[in-house]
Amino acid sequence: MYNVIALMGEAGSGKDRTMQAVLAADPTLHEIISCTTRPMRQGEAHGVNYFYYTPEQFGQKVLDGEMLECTVFNDWFYGTSYDSLRSDCPNIGVFNPDGIRAMSGMPDIDVTVYKVCCSDKTRLLRQLNRETNPDVDEIVRRYKTDKEDFFDLEFRYVEVENEDKEDLDLATNAILSQLGL
């Protein structure tokens, strides 16, 4: 049985930052590193932010049954391989709603979902400041897609705020306390 703490949220909500804060507060948790075919962003590294694969490599992992969940987003593949999980401790990772839906139906996965939230203004500023030359068209596209993807979610989740440092500390403590850690 795998215990998965799934963080989700709209682009720029601070999902990765929340995950890093939780991991820093409790290093016994295992960080799930997802796979993707999208290009690396500035400052990212293979095996640290994602495992970066060609579409052919990713497809082979799917065909070989190595993927826990996978999806296509903006013509890029994203997913989580079983070898990214550990059964001896809680796993924490960032997922989209489709990934959570896929995991929710699996008998060997116990998933707890947290939705990381903040204002649209904060999300926009974070996305603009993330890269030296941000792709504004991509940011706008993500906003529109997120409105559809996060509308009327049918599964259970706990909402945590991540507007500022104080919220991040509260979210971290809420996640750890709910897990009894």
C-alpha positions as CSV (number, residue, x, y, z in Angstrom):
1,M,0.0,0.0,0.0
2,Y,1.2,3.5,-0.9
3,N,0.3,6.5,1.1
4,V,0.2,9.6,-1.2
5,I,-0.2,13.2,-0.1
6,A,-1.4,14.9,-3.3
7,L,-1.1,18.7,-3.7
8,M,-3.0,20.3,-6.5
9,G,-3.8,23.9,-7.4
10,E,-4.0,26.4,-10.3
11,A,-0.8,27.5,-11.9
12,G,1.2,29.8,-9.7
13,S,-0.7,28.9,-6.5
14,G,2.5,27.6,-4.9
15,K,2.1,23.9,-5.0
16,D,5.8,23.2,-5.3
17,R,6.7,25.7,-2.6
18,T,4.1,24.2,-0.3
19,M,5.6,20.7,-0.9
20,Q,9.1,21.9,-0.3
21,A,8.0,23.5,3.0
22,V,6.3,20.3,4.1
23,L,9.4,18.2,3.2
24,A,11.6,20.7,5.1
25,A,9.4,20.4,8.2
26,D,9.4,16.6,8.0
27,P,12.3,15.0,6.1
28,T,10.8,11.5,6.7
29,L,8.4,12.1,3.9
30,H,9.3,11.0,0.4
31,E,9.1,13.5,-2.5
32,I,7.5,12.1,-5.6
33,I,9.3,13.3,-8.7
34,S,7.0,13.2,-11.8
35,C,7.9,12.5,-15.4
36,T,7.2,14.8,-18.3
37,T,8.1,15.4,-22.0
38,R,7.9,19.2,-21.7
39,P,11.1,21.2,-22.0
40,M,13.0,22.2,-18.9
41,R,12.4,25.7,-17.6
42,Q,15.2,28.0,-16.4
43,G,16.8,26.5,-13.3
44,E,15.2,23.1,-13.6
45,A,17.2,19.8,-13.6
46,H,16.5,16.2,-14.6
47,G,15.7,14.1,-11.6
48,V,15.2,17.1,-9.4
49,N,12.1,18.9,-10.8
50,Y,11.0,16.2,-13.2
51,F,12.3,13.2,-15.0
52,Y,12.4,14.6,-18.5
53,Y,11.8,12.0,-21.3
54,T,11.2,12.1,-25.0
55,P,7.7,11.3,-26.1
56,E,8.9,7.8,-27.2
57,Q,10.5,7.1,-23.8
58,F,7.4,8.2,-22.0
59,G,5.2,6.2,-24.2
60,Q,7.2,3.1,-23.6
61,K,6.9,3.6,-19.8
62,V,3.1,3.7,-20.3
63,L,3.1,0.6,-22.5
64,D,5.2,-1.3,-19.9
65,G,2.7,-0.5,-17.2
66,E,5.2,1.6,-15.2
67,M,3.0,4.6,-14.8
68,L,0.7,5.2,-11.9
69,E,-1.1,8.0,-13.7
70,C,-0.4,10.1,-16.8
71,T,-2.1,12.8,-18.8
72,V,-1.5,15.1,-21.8
73,F,-1.4,18.8,-21.2
74,N,-0.6,21.4,-23.9
75,D,0.8,18.6,-26.1
76,W,3.2,17.4,-23.3
77,F,2.9,14.2,-21.4
78,Y,3.0,14.3,-17.6
79,G,2.8,11.4,-15.1
80,T,4.0,9.5,-12.1
81,S,5.9,6.2,-12.3
82,Y,5.5,3.5,-9.7
83,D,9.2,3.6,-9.1
84,S,8.8,7.2,-7.8
85,L,6.8,5.9,-4.8
86,R,7.9,4.2,-1.5
87,S,5.7,1.9,0.5
88,D,7.6,2.4,3.8
89,C,6.7,6.1,4.3
90,P,4.2,8.8,3.1
91,N,4.9,10.1,-0.4
92,I,4.2,13.7,-1.3
93,G,3.8,15.2,-4.8
94,V,2.1,17.6,-7.1
95,F,-0.7,16.3,-9.3
96,N,-3.4,17.7,-11.5
97,P,-7.1,16.7,-11.0
98,D,-6.9,14.0,-13.7
99,G,-4.0,12.4,-11.9
100,I,-5.8,12.4,-8.6
101,R,-8.9,10.8,-10.3
102,A,-6.7,8.1,-11.7
103,M,-5.0,7.3,-8.3
104,S,-8.3,7.5,-6.4
105,G,-9.5,4.3,-8.2
106,M,-6.4,2.3,-7.4
107,P,-6.6,-0.3,-4.6
108,D,-2.9,0.0,-3.7
109,I,-3.0,3.8,-3.3
110,D,-4.3,5.7,-0.2
111,V,-4.5,9.4,-1.4
112,T,-5.1,12.5,0.7
113,V,-5.7,15.6,-1.5
114,Y,-4.8,19.2,-0.6
115,K,-5.8,22.1,-2.9
116,V,-3.3,25.0,-2.6
117,C,-5.0,28.4,-3.2
118,C,-4.1,32.0,-3.4
119,S,-5.4,35.1,-5.2
120,D,-5.3,35.5,-9.0
121,K,-3.0,38.5,-8.5
122,T,-0.5,36.6,-6.5
123,R,-0.6,33.7,-9.0
124,L,0.0,36.0,-11.9
125,L,2.9,37.8,-10.2
126,R,4.5,34.4,-9.3
127,Q,4.3,33.2,-12.9
128,L,5.6,36.4,-14.3
129,N,8.6,36.4,-11.9
130,R,9.4,32.7,-12.3
131,E,11.3,33.2,-15.6
132,T,13.4,35.9,-17.1
133,N,11.3,36.1,-20.3
134,P,7.9,34.6,-19.3
135,D,5.5,33.5,-22.1
136,V,2.5,35.7,-21.4
137,D,0.4,33.8,-23.9
138,E,1.1,30.6,-22.1
139,I,0.2,32.1,-18.7
140,V,-3.1,33.4,-20.1
141,R,-3.8,29.9,-21.6
142,R,-3.1,28.3,-18.2
143,Y,-5.5,30.6,-16.5
144,K,-8.3,29.7,-18.8
145,T,-7.5,26.0,-18.6
146,D,-7.3,26.1,-14.8
147,K,-10.8,27.7,-14.6
148,E,-12.2,24.6,-16.4
149,D,-10.0,22.0,-14.7
150,F,-10.6,23.1,-11.2
151,F,-14.3,23.9,-11.6
152,D,-16.7,21.6,-9.6
153,L,-14.2,18.9,-8.5
154,E,-16.0,15.7,-7.5
155,F,-13.5,14.3,-5.1
156,R,-12.7,15.3,-1.6
157,Y,-9.9,17.6,-0.7
158,V,-8.7,20.0,2.0
159,E,-8.1,23.6,0.9
160,V,-5.0,25.4,2.2
161,E,-4.1,29.0,1.6
162,N,-0.7,30.1,0.2
163,E,-0.9,33.8,-0.2
164,D,2.2,34.7,1.8
165,K,4.8,33.2,4.2
166,E,2.4,33.1,7.1
167,D,-0.2,31.1,5.1
168,L,2.6,28.8,3.9
169,D,3.5,28.1,7.5
170,L,-0.1,27.5,8.4
171,A,-0.6,25.2,5.4
172,T,2.5,23.2,6.3
173,N,1.4,22.7,9.9
174,A,-2.2,21.8,8.8
175,I,-0.9,19.1,6.4
176,L,1.5,17.6,8.9
177,S,-1.0,17.7,11.8
178,Q,-3.7,16.0,9.7
179,L,-1.2,13.3,8.9
180,G,-0.4,12.9,12.6
181,L,3.3,13.9,11.9
